[in-house]
Amino acid sequence: MKISLPYPFKDRTKNDKNKILKETERHKIGAAKIERKNISRILMISIIAIIIICVVISILLQIFDKDGGAGDLYTHLRNVVDNIIALLFVVVILDNMVTFNNENRRQRDERRSIIRHNRIIQPVVDMYIVRKNMVITPNEKTVRKFQINAKFTIQDMKDMYGPSELISDVGKSKIEMYCFYQTKLHEDFIHLVENVDFTFYPDLCDAAMKYINATSYGSAALKAVVSYQDARAGTKSMRAMVIGMIREEPANRRFVDAPPAMKNVYLVHQTINDQEIALGEYLKIIQGILAEEPKIKKPSDLDYE
């Protein structure tokens, strides 16, 4: 269930993301233009220098040719023009070959940098997906551990304060472990965006930025929801109150009409939805990038639902 927020929560996320992406792309395009401009300038200077040298040599030959064996000035200049035309063809072809090779090398370096980062990110993605699915699955249903995009309601989150089903999470609740791994994945995506130029794979940057923004804007609400399990409201624990409100929450309630404590639950619900969309895009794009690298064995698509 999607919620309609009373303030520009999603708009600000989208606008800020677009602003960051446009600024990053502008710097990349500017740097590429400067590089191409410098290469063109060096090429033109080299051609002009070659022309001047050829003309000077022809004139010197004409001046110092006492017996006329080297031919007249017109013949020298015509030969110079012929050589320059041939030189231009050679230079243009070589320049295109060098540019093509440089572009391929830059793309290969960027791809391998992404793959190196993904080797760090991938285990965290798997651990995040499992914890996320435990939070959004009530006890009476079976947890589909590797389901990326799930259809769930606020009521499906009623058992999020229960203990985690994984042995490695002993003593921790489901919502606590989800909070830990979504933060860890947020940090890893930030490192990815900061350390890769994304000249050739901008869509991967977009997907990572979607996750980063969704997590950043939902972090305060998530911390509040996690804190409910230890807080008290008078003689009752906040945890029991929130669980009761989740169980009784009507399916068609608007965000603005929800009690204050439930507003944070709604925001967490929206955050998870946005994270799922971003992560689905990231995994789809990274599969394609891995397939482009011949030395990398493409992972099986059967791990995710």
NORLIN-V340242 format. One record per residue. N is the residue number from 1. RES is the residue in one letter. SS is DSSP state (H for helix, E for strand, - for the rest). Layout:
N/RES/SS ; N/RES/SS
This chain:
1/M/- ; 2/K/- ; 3/I/- ; 4/S/- ; 5/L/- ; 6/P/- ; 7/Y/- ; 8/P/- ; 9/F/H ; 10/K/H ; 11/D/H ; 12/R/H ; 13/T/H ; 14/K/H ; 15/N/H ; 16/D/H ; 17/K/H ; 18/N/H ; 19/K/H ; 20/I/H ; 21/L/H ; 22/K/H ; 23/E/H ; 24/T/H ; 25/E/H ; 26/R/H ; 27/H/H ; 28/K/H ; 29/I/H ; 30/G/H ; 31/A/H ; 32/A/H ; 33/K/H ; 34/I/H ; 35/E/H ; 36/R/H ; 37/K/H ; 38/N/H ; 39/I/H ; 40/S/H ; 41/R/H ; 42/I/H ; 43/L/H ; 44/M/H ; 45/I/H ; 46/S/H ; 47/I/H ; 48/I/H ; 49/A/H ; 50/I/H ; 51/I/H ; 52/I/H ; 53/I/H ; 54/C/H ; 55/V/H ; 56/V/H ; 57/I/H ; 58/S/H ; 59/I/H ; 60/L/H ; 61/L/H ; 62/Q/H ; 63/I/H ; 64/F/H ; 65/D/- ; 66/K/- ; 67/D/- ; 68/G/- ; 69/G/- ; 70/A/- ; 71/G/- ; 72/D/- ; 73/L/H ; 74/Y/H ; 75/T/H ; 76/H/H ; 77/L/H ; 78/R/H ; 79/N/H ; 80/V/H ; 81/V/H ; 82/D/H ; 83/N/H ; 84/I/H ; 85/I/H ; 86/A/H ; 87/L/H ; 88/L/H ; 89/F/H ; 90/V/H ; 91/V/H ; 92/V/H ; 93/I/H ; 94/L/H ; 95/D/H ; 96/N/H ; 97/M/H ; 98/V/H ; 99/T/H ; 100/F/H ; 101/N/H ; 102/N/H ; 103/E/H ; 104/N/H ; 105/R/H ; 106/R/H ; 107/Q/H ; 108/R/H ; 109/D/H ; 110/E/H ; 111/R/H ; 112/R/H ; 113/S/H ; 114/I/H ; 115/I/H ; 116/R/H ; 117/H/H ; 118/N/H ; 119/R/H ; 120/I/H ; 121/I/H ; 122/Q/H ; 123/P/H ; 124/V/H ; 125/V/H ; 126/D/H ; 127/M/H ; 128/Y/H ; 129/I/H ; 130/V/H ; 131/R/H ; 132/K/H ; 133/N/H ; 134/M/H ; 135/V/H ; 136/I/- ; 137/T/- ; 138/P/- ; 139/N/- ; 140/E/- ; 141/K/- ; 142/T/- ; 143/V/- ; 144/R/- ; 145/K/- ; 146/F/- ; 147/Q/- ; 148/I/- ; 149/N/- ; 150/A/- ; 151/K/- ; 152/F/- ; 153/T/- ; 154/I/H ; 155/Q/H ; 156/D/H ; 157/M/H ; 158/K/- ; 159/D/- ; 160/M/- ; 161/Y/- ; 162/G/- ; 163/P/E ; 164/S/- ; 165/E/- ; 166/L/- ; 167/I/H ; 168/S/H ; 169/D/H ; 170/V/- ; 171/G/- ; 172/K/- ; 173/S/E ; 174/K/H ; 175/I/H ; 176/E/H ; 177/M/H ; 178/Y/H ; 179/C/H ; 180/F/H ; 181/Y/H ; 182/Q/H ; 183/T/H ; 184/K/H ; 185/L/H ; 186/H/H ; 187/E/H ; 188/D/H ; 189/F/H ; 190/I/H ; 191/H/H ; 192/L/H ; 193/V/H ; 194/E/H ; 195/N/H ; 196/V/- ; 197/D/- ; 198/F/- ; 199/T/- ; 200/F/- ; 201/Y/- ; 202/P/H ; 203/D/H ; 204/L/H ; 205/C/H ; 206/D/H ; 207/A/H ; 208/A/H ; 209/M/H ; 210/K/H ; 211/Y/H ; 212/I/H ; 213/N/H ; 214/A/H ; 215/T/H ; 216/S/H ; 217/Y/H ; 218/G/H ; 219/S/H ; 220/A/H ; 221/A/H ; 222/L/H ; 223/K/H ; 224/A/H ; 225/V/H ; 226/V/H ; 227/S/H ; 228/Y/- ; 229/Q/- ; 230/D/- ; 231/A/- ; 232/R/E ; 233/A/E ; 234/G/- ; 235/T/- ; 236/K/E ; 237/S/E ; 238/M/H ; 239/R/H ; 240/A/H ; 241/M/H ; 242/V/H ; 243/I/H ; 244/G/H ; 245/M/H ; 246/I/H ; 247/R/H ; 248/E/H ; 249/E/- ; 250/P/- ; 251/A/- ; 252/N/- ; 253/R/- ; 254/R/- ; 255/F/H ; 256/V/H ; 257/D/H ; 258/A/- ; 259/P/- ; 260/P/H ; 261/A/H ; 262/M/H ; 263/K/H ; 264/N/H ; 265/V/H ; 266/Y/H ; 267/L/H ; 268/V/H ; 269/H/H ; 270/Q/H ; 271/T/H ; 272/I/H ; 273/N/H ; 274/D/H ; 275/Q/H ; 276/E/H ; 277/I/H ; 278/A/H ; 279/L/H ; 280/G/H ; 281/E/H ; 282/Y/H ; 283/L/H ; 284/K/H ; 285/I/H ; 286/I/H ; 287/Q/H ; 288/G/H ; 289/I/H ; 290/L/H ; 291/A/H ; 292/E/H ; 293/E/- ; 294/P/- ; 295/K/- ; 296/I/- ; 297/K/- ; 298/K/- ; 299/P/- ; 300/S/- ; 301/D/H ; 302/L/H ; 303/D/H ; 304/Y/- ; 305/E/-
